[in-house]
Amino acid sequence: MNNKNKLPVVVVIGANGFVGKNLVEALLETGNIKLICLERRVSLEKYSSKIKSIQGDLTKLETLQNLLVEGCTVVNLAYSFN
């Protein structure tokens, strides 16, 4: 596939919080992105068909390896790592 036809990928870390949930909703309204969200606990079920949700720990290397893709834009809204 031609890179011009690929949707941009946005990774939201801290998607469970107040700002994160509102950002996810705003990004989904654009309809022109692939959205990946890191959650400490599952709370974005209502978007399950529209996002890739990864439940994990930001301090673990394997979480980051599963979360990040080449060329993605990362929005880090996490305020606490424990």
C-alpha positions in Angstrom: 0.0 0.0 0.0 1.2 3.5 -0.8 2.1 5.5 2.4 -0.2 8.3 1.2 -3.2 6.0 1.6 -2.3 5.0 5.2 -4.2 6.7 8.0 -2.0 8.5 10.6 -1.6 6.6 13.8 -2.1 8.4 17.1 -1.2 6.7 20.4 -2.9 8.2 23.5 -1.3 7.3 26.8 -3.6 8.2 29.7 -6.8 7.7 27.8 -8.7 6.9 31.0 -8.5 10.3 32.5 -10.7 13.3 32.0 -8.6 15.0 29.3 -7.7 11.6 27.7 -11.4 10.6 27.3 -12.2 13.9 25.8 -9.3 13.8 23.5 -10.2 10.3 22.3 -13.8 11.5 21.5 -12.4 14.5 19.6 -10.0 12.4 17.6 -12.6 9.9 16.7 -14.8 12.7 15.4 -12.2 13.4 12.8 -12.5 9.9 11.4 -9.2 10.2 9.7 -6.9 8.4 12.1 -6.1 5.0 13.5 -6.3 5.4 17.3 -4.4 3.3 19.8 -5.0 3.9 23.6 -3.1 2.7 26.6 -5.4 2.1 29.6 -4.5 1.0 33.1 -8.0 -0.3 33.5 -10.6 -0.9 30.9 -12.9 2.1 30.5 -13.2 2.8 26.8 -15.4 -0.2 25.9 -17.9 1.9 24.1 -15.2 2.7 21.5 -14.0 -0.9 21.1 -14.9 -1.1 17.5 -13.1 2.2 16.7 -9.9 2.0 18.7 -7.2 -0.4 19.5 -7.1 -0.5 23.3 -4.1 -1.9 25.1 -4.3 -2.5 28.8 -0.9 -2.3 30.4 1.7 -0.7 32.6 3.6 2.2 31.1 6.7 1.3 33.2 7.0 -2.1 31.4 9.0 -2.4 28.2 6.7 -5.0 26.8 3.7 -2.6 27.1 5.6 0.0 25.1 6.6 -2.5 22.5 3.0 -3.5 22.0 1.8 0.1 22.0 4.1 2.0 19.7 4.3 1.7 15.9 6.7 3.3 13.5 5.7 6.8 12.6 3.1 7.2 15.2 2.3 10.4 17.1 2.3 9.9 20.9 0.1 12.0 23.2 1.2 11.3 26.8 -1.4 12.4 29.3 -0.3 10.0 32.1 0.3 11.8 35.4 1.4 8.8 37.5 3.3 5.7 36.8 2.4 3.7 39.9 
